[in-house]
Amino acid sequence: MATSERYNRRTRWFHAGVYLATLVLLGTGWWLLSGREGDPSPLARLTHLPDTVLHTWLGWALAALAMAGLVLGRRAVRTFVGESTRFRRGDLGWFARWPAALITGRFGHHEGHFDPGQRLLNLALATALLALIGSGVGMVLLHGGPVFAVLVRIHVWATYLATPLIAGHVLVAAGLLPGYRGVWRAMHLGGRLDRTVAFRLWPGWAVRHDPTALGAFVLDSLGPVETAAVEAHLGECAACRAEVAELRRTVHRLRTHTPE
């Protein structure tokens, strides 16, 4: 089975750390928000630590991960921001097809590393997490006062915003929806997923990062999903059109000069 590697090991481990810290942080946060501070949560009973202490420590862990990502992954951060804020004229067509594609898997073509829906989710989720981290650090350092009260409100509203965003991300990333079946492998099991899934969900990215795609396209050896992705990409990329033209000339010369 042909596969594509979407994320490297360092990115996958960073994602796993942020993912785990955020999920447990939201869990302890909602436990405290529900007014059950005096009633230890299952995690508090397991660790023999108060929920407030767990929440604070997890907040610092998430802040440390975010800082490490900003400092050590500057190139990845630039790519993430650049890709997430880049919107194209064809994105509206992608959104128009998206509801049906959740079931059929027939998403519209796009050229980015992230699909248009992921770009919006990235921006909203990054904003919510930064608000959680910033307000949480401020609350720990201030311990009271009018600014502290404002930070509490920001922290609570950021929790309200982050929770449905995280839930939606889990639903999509887990591949529970038929249209996203197989997508979970992009961040798990070595980061390699079936090539057909990559071409279906991120067609432009898949064509650019698969060194055999254009050659296989010229030789008519791609499947229908990959072929459609390459054809749509060629309409957007002059460099790939030139490469395909050159490959076709090469194939023609080889066939012409090959003795029967």
LINKABEL-V334438 format. One record per residue. PHI is phi as a letter, one per 20 degrees, with the letter a starting at -180 (none if undefined). Layout:
PHI
PHI
This chain:
none
f
c
c
e
e
c
e
f
f
f
f
f
f
g
f
f
f
g
f
f
f
f
f
f
f
f
f
f
f
f
f
f
f
n
d
g
e
d
g
f
g
f
f
f
f
e
l
c
f
f
f
f
g
f
f
f
f
f
f
f
f
f
f
f
f
f
f
f
f
e
e
d
g
f
f
f
f
f
f
f
f
f
f
d
e
d
c
f
e
f
f
f
f
f
f
e
g
g
f
f
g
d
e
n
e
f
f
f
b
d
e
f
d
f
g
f
f
f
f
f
g
f
f
f
f
f
f
f
f
f
f
f
f
f
f
f
f
f
f
f
e
m
p
o
f
f
g
f
f
f
f
f
f
f
f
f
f
f
f
f
f
f
f
f
f
f
f
f
f
g
f
f
f
m
f
e
g
f
d
f
n
f
f
f
f
d
c
l
n
m
d
c
g
f
f
f
f
f
f
e
c
g
f
f
f
f
f
d
d
f
d
f
f
f
f
f
f
e
l
d
e
f
f
f
f
f
f
f
f
f
f
f
f
f
d
c
f
f
f
f
f
f
f
f
f
f
f
f
f
f
f
f
f
f
f
e
e
f
f
